[in-house]
Structure formats: C-alpha cells, structure tokens
C-alpha cells in the first residue's frame, strides 16, 4: 500500500514538473508565476481565516509562502525532472551507440540502413553502402595487446568524421567491421568515397605505448537494387569485401567489378576445359 502511495506521489510530482517546464525544457517563468500566485492567495486566505484582520500580515505571509514554495517545491521538482530526462536520454543513446568508438552500433546503423532503403525504394533514388573491415585486427591484438586493437578501431571510426559527407552514416557493424551508408550515391561515387576512407585510415597516425599500429582497411561497396531486402543487399556488399580481402587487403572492391572478375575467370576456365 505504501509503495503504491509512493508511486502515486512520484507520478504527481513528475506531472507537475512537466507542466512547469517550457518548450526548451527550462522552468517556465509564466507557469511558475501562476503557481506561486495561487500559493500566495492561499497564504492570504489562511491569514484572513486566522482572524488577524491585517492585510499587510496576510501579504507578508503570502510572500513568505511563495519564497518557501519556490525553494522547497519548484526547485527540487525542476531538478527531479531534469534528472529523469537525462537518464532517459542516456538510456536511449546507450542502446544505439557503440561504447568504444562512439559511433552508432549494429542496431543503430541497421535502423539507419533500413530507413535509407525505404527512401530509395519510394523515390527511386540511388543508394550505396560500403563495408569497411579493419585488416588483421587479430594480429594487432595478439602482437600489441587488446588495448592497441581498441585504439586501431577508434582510429578507423575517427576517419569517418573527415571523409564522409553530411547525409552519410557510419556505424560499427561487427567486431572489426564498419558500415557506411551513402544515400543518393551511385556505385561509382561510392567507390570514390570508399577510396577516400581507405586512404584516410592508412594515413592516420595511430600508436600505442610509443609504437605505431599498422592500421589499414579493406572495403567492399555495392549499390542497392530496388525491391531487394536487407539480407540480400548486405550479402552482396559482404561478397565485395571478401574479394577485397582475398586480393591482398588495403583496397576497395565494388561488387559489380567483383562479379565481372568472377565471370571472366569462369569464362576462362570454360575455354580451358573445352580446349582439353
């Protein structure tokens, strides 16, 4: 019973605190004045009811009541409300932001990709994606320690700030993978941006305990096909990334080129088998 009463009191306080807030989240001067004025009238009424018969005394009591109300009620309510909003915002942010690199995590970047795919489907706009893989992260962790690997991941994430455009999104998609969403971008332009990312990572200064960390990335890029689902789209991007890693790492491979290369190889194999 007491817990229910406590919960009801907290809800009432939150409701009053919300009413006292303005659009920017600060304490509304107008509503605070109304609230204090009501308290002042209440104080004056109490003074009159007490039979003092002196209006000055009633006014003084009302002012004292208003001051006490502001100090004991309004200020704590405002602080409680701000704490509540801050905790809720931090909780929502922690669900979609990677703690190490401070970029969107897999959930956050996947949600952004689904939204971009929906937009591209509806308005028939081009959409491309680049999958960025940190080369040899296991070797860095094994040779220099896990903290060095974390520094390498942070170095890759920091490059996105300088290389991607305003409408683009980049997030951590896996342990050593980052997904870059490029709205209104053809595969040709996406390859150019991916190359800029690759070059930026290779040129980045990254060291741990005074030792330079060899940081490079392999990147696969692909353009969205109208009507395809998330799994198929990402499978094509992953195929391009696999081709980039298989061809020596620290390079960019577009999915279309990877497919063409595979077709040429298959045709060559067919010609050899026929000649035999």
Helices and strands as residue ranges (DSSP letters): H 2-19, H 29-49, H 55-69, I 70-74, H 75-94, H 106-123, E 127-134, H 137-144, H 146-163, E 169-172, E 177-183, H 187-203, E 207-208, E 211-212, E 217-223, H 230-246, E 252-254, H 255-275
